[in-house]
Amino acid sequence: MSELIDWLRGQLDEDERIAAQAAPLADSERWTASARNGWDEIRDGRHRRVAEAHNDGRTHIARHDPARVLAEVEAKRRIVDYFAEDAAIAWSPKAQSLSREEWYLVSAARDTIKMLALPYADQPGYLEEWRP
């Protein structure tokens, strides 16, 4: 389980790196989208054009701006940190001696970590045994 947790933390680090690189003040800027001349423009918090898309791509791009990605990374890290210890128990020999209630808690923690990793299943290093 620690391998999955370490791998997932690496994916979150990469998301953070890319988002922080996308906008120098990404933690305080929100992107917006608007239609202009047949194309949809995406602008950062300073109204600088950062991208353009056709049709409804603008809504998706603006909704996943660097500030939101950084907030999601932080939230996911907190979830991983919260469940990491219990999740590790689910794969340890100690799991054999747990009560039914304790097993339910550690298996829920393990499954939560697995579900957080699922969006990254197409990334190098993901193991099928981690699939929930």
C-alpha positions in Angstrom: 0.0 0.0 0.0 2.8 2.4 0.7 3.9 1.9 -3.0 0.4 3.1 -4.1 0.4 6.0 -1.7 3.9 7.1 -2.7 3.0 6.8 -6.4 -0.3 8.8 -5.9 1.6 11.5 -4.0 4.0 11.7 -7.0 1.0 12.2 -9.4 -0.3 15.0 -7.2 3.1 16.6 -7.1 3.1 16.5 -10.9 -0.4 18.1 -11.1 0.8 20.8 -8.8 3.9 21.5 -10.8 2.0 21.8 -14.0 -0.7 24.0 -12.6 1.8 26.3 -10.9 3.7 26.6 -14.1 0.5 27.5 -16.0 0.1 30.8 -14.2 2.6 32.6 -12.0 -0.1 33.7 -9.6 -2.2 30.6 -10.0 -3.2 30.4 -6.3 -5.0 33.7 -6.5 -6.2 33.8 -10.2 -9.4 32.4 -11.6 -9.7 31.9 -15.3 -12.8 33.0 -17.3 -14.1 32.1 -20.7 -15.9 34.2 -23.3 -16.8 34.0 -27.0 -15.0 36.3 -29.4 -14.8 36.2 -33.2 -16.1 32.6 -33.5 -13.5 31.3 -31.0 -13.7 31.0 -27.3 -11.0 32.8 -25.3 -9.8 31.9 -21.9 -8.3 34.7 -19.8 -6.6 34.6 -16.5 -7.3 36.8 -13.4 -5.4 39.7 -15.0 -7.5 39.4 -18.2 -4.5 38.0 -20.2 -5.5 35.5 -22.9 -4.1 32.2 -21.9 -5.8 29.9 -24.4 -8.6 29.6 -27.0 -10.9 26.8 -27.8 -13.7 26.0 -30.2 -17.2 25.4 -29.1 -17.7 24.4 -25.5 -14.1 23.7 -24.8 -13.8 27.1 -23.1 -16.0 26.1 -20.2 -14.0 23.0 -19.5 -10.7 24.8 -19.7 -11.8 27.8 -17.5 -13.3 25.5 -14.9 -10.0 23.6 -14.6 -7.8 26.6 -14.2 -4.5 26.4 -12.2 -6.1 27.8 -9.0 -8.7 25.0 -9.0 -6.2 22.3 -9.8 -4.0 23.5 -6.9 -7.0 23.5 -4.5 -7.9 20.0 -5.7 -4.3 18.8 -5.2 -4.3 20.2 -1.7 -7.7 18.5 -0.9 -6.5 15.2 -2.3 -3.3 15.3 -0.3 -5.3 15.9 2.9 -7.4 12.9 2.1 -4.4 10.7 1.4 -2.7 11.9 4.6 -5.9 11.2 6.6 -6.4 7.7 5.3 -2.7 6.5 4.7 -2.1 4.9 8.0 -5.4 2.9 8.1 -5.0 2.0 4.5 -1.6 0.5 5.1 -3.0 -1.7 7.9 -5.5 -3.2 5.4 -2.5 -4.8 3.6 -0.5 -5.7 6.6 -0.4 -8.9 8.6 -2.1 -7.0 11.4 -5.3 -7.0 9.3 -5.9 -10.6 10.2 -6.5 -9.7 13.8 -8.9 -6.9 13.3 -12.5 -6.9 14.5 -15.2 -6.7 11.8 -15.7 -3.0 12.6 -11.9 -2.3 12.4 -11.6 -4.2 9.1 -14.5 -2.1 7.7 -12.6 1.1 8.6 -9.2 0.1 7.2 -10.7 -1.4 4.0 -12.7 1.8 3.5 -9.5 3.8 3.9 -7.7 1.5 1.4 -10.5 1.8 -1.1 -10.5 5.6 -0.8 -6.8 5.7 -1.7 -7.5 3.4 -4.6 -10.3 5.6 -5.9 -8.1 8.7 -5.6 -5.5 7.0 -7.8 -8.0 5.8 -10.4 -8.0 9.0 -12.6 -4.3 8.4 -13.0 -4.6 4.8 -14.2 -3.3 5.8 -17.6 0.0 7.1 -16.2 3.2 5.1 -16.1 3.6 3.1 -12.9 -0.1 2.4 -12.2 -0.6 -1.2 -11.3 -3.9 -3.0 -12.1 -4.0 -4.5 -8.6 -4.7 -1.0 -7.4 -7.9 -0.7 -9.4 -10.9 -0.6 -7.1 
